[in-house]
Amino acid sequence: MKIAIGCDHGGIVLKPAVIRTLEELGAEVVDLGTYTDESVDYPVYGQKVAEAVASGECDAGVLMCGTGIGISISANKVKGIRAAVVTNTFMAEMTKRHNNANIIALGGRVVTPEEASDIVKAWFVAEYEGGRHQRRLDMIADIENKYFK
């Protein structure tokens, strides 16, 4: 599985733990930046990762900023993306099982690198359940198709 990752300066503290965890799980990691703790604009990295996932270049993505919120909002502006902010392993597992989130977003000011590692693992290994959840994802896609021209 090929996973795109991206972060701004607020999320870079989590990046080494996320990369290490994904690689330990057998994923190929595509690092789309940023690479230092100098201030940058999170929408740039949200868009890069979202486009890599939406195009099929990558199978899924992990985003990191100060809270995970801004960068996830940016990613969700790309058609086909279901980016979810997660702060614990239960949320990570459920967003894959029920929402089939193709991107998760973490906050470097919200979770520790150790927690980020556990969260990424819970999301990565969880499997989408389909069934009744697919009807809801189809409804989300209908909304997306109505407004994304």
C-alpha positions in Angstrom: 0.0 0.0 0.0 1.3 3.4 -0.9 0.6 6.2 1.6 1.1 9.9 1.0 2.0 12.0 4.0 2.1 15.8 4.4 2.4 18.3 7.2 2.9 21.9 8.0 5.3 23.2 10.7 2.7 22.4 13.5 2.6 18.7 12.5 6.2 18.0 11.7 6.8 16.8 15.2 4.6 13.7 14.4 6.2 13.0 11.0 9.0 10.7 12.1 6.7 8.5 14.2 4.1 8.3 11.4 6.7 7.4 8.8 8.3 4.7 11.0 4.9 3.2 11.8 3.7 3.1 8.2 7.0 1.5 7.1 6.8 -1.1 9.9 3.3 -2.0 8.6 4.7 -2.5 5.2 3.5 0.7 3.5 5.5 2.6 0.9 5.5 6.2 2.2 5.5 9.2 -0.2 6.5 12.2 1.7 5.1 15.4 0.2 6.5 17.8 2.7 7.1 20.0 4.6 10.6 19.1 5.7 11.5 21.7 8.3 9.8 23.4 11.2 9.8 26.8 9.4 6.3 28.3 9.1 4.4 27.2 6.0 0.8 27.2 4.8 -1.1 24.0 5.6 -3.5 24.2 2.6 -0.5 23.5 0.3 0.2 20.1 1.9 -3.5 19.2 2.4 -4.0 19.7 -1.4 -0.8 17.8 -2.3 -1.8 14.7 -0.3 -5.4 14.9 -1.4 -4.5 15.1 -5.0 -2.1 12.2 -4.7 -4.9 10.1 -3.2 -7.7 11.2 -5.5 -5.6 10.6 -8.6 -4.8 7.1 -7.5 -1.1 7.8 -7.3 -1.4 6.8 -3.6 -3.8 4.6 -1.9 -4.4 6.7 1.2 -2.9 9.6 3.1 -1.9 11.0 6.5 -1.9 14.7 7.2 -0.6 16.6 10.2 -0.9 20.2 11.3 -1.2 21.8 14.7 -4.7 20.4 15.3 -5.4 18.4 12.1 -8.4 20.6 11.4 -7.2 23.1 8.9 -5.3 20.6 6.8 -8.2 18.2 6.8 -10.6 21.0 5.6 -8.1 21.7 2.8 -8.0 18.0 1.8 -11.7 17.7 1.8 -12.0 20.3 -1.0 -10.6 17.7 -3.4 -13.3 15.6 -5.0 -13.3 12.0 -3.7 -11.5 12.7 -0.5 -12.9 11.7 2.9 -10.4 13.2 5.3 -11.1 12.8 9.0 -9.5 14.4 12.0 -8.7 11.7 14.6 -7.4 12.1 18.1 -7.5 8.5 19.4 -7.4 4.9 18.2 -11.2 4.4 18.4 -11.8 7.3 16.1 -9.1 6.1 13.7 -10.6 2.6 13.6 -14.2 3.8 13.2 -13.4 6.3 10.5 -12.0 3.5 8.4 -14.7 0.9 9.3 -17.7 3.1 8.9 -16.6 6.1 6.7 -13.8 4.5 4.7 -11.7 7.6 5.3 -8.9 7.7 2.7 -7.0 10.3 4.7 -6.6 10.9 8.4 -5.4 14.1 9.9 -3.5 14.4 13.2 -2.6 17.4 15.3 1.0 17.9 16.5 -0.4 20.1 19.4 -3.1 17.5 20.2 -1.4 14.1 20.2 2.1 12.9 21.1 4.3 11.1 18.5 3.6 7.8 20.4 -0.2 8.4 20.3 0.1 9.3 16.6 1.8 6.0 15.9 -0.9 4.0 17.7 -3.6 6.1 15.8 -2.0 5.5 12.4 -1.7 1.8 13.1 -5.4 1.5 14.2 -6.5 3.2 11.0 -4.2 1.3 8.7 -5.2 -2.1 9.9 -8.9 -1.5 10.2 -11.1 -2.6 7.3 -14.1 -0.9 5.8 -17.3 -2.8 6.7 -19.4 -1.7 3.7 -23.0 -2.8 4.0 -25.2 -0.1 5.6 -22.3 2.3 5.6 -22.0 2.2 1.8 -25.4 3.8 1.5 -24.2 6.7 3.6 -21.0 7.1 1.6 -23.1 7.1 -1.6 -25.2 9.9 -0.1 -22.0 11.9 0.7 -20.9 11.3 -2.9 -24.2 12.6 -4.2 -23.7 15.8 -2.2 -20.2 16.1 -3.5 -21.4 15.6 -7.1 -24.0 18.3 -6.6 -21.5 20.9 -5.5 -18.2 19.9 -7.1 -18.6 21.0 -10.7 
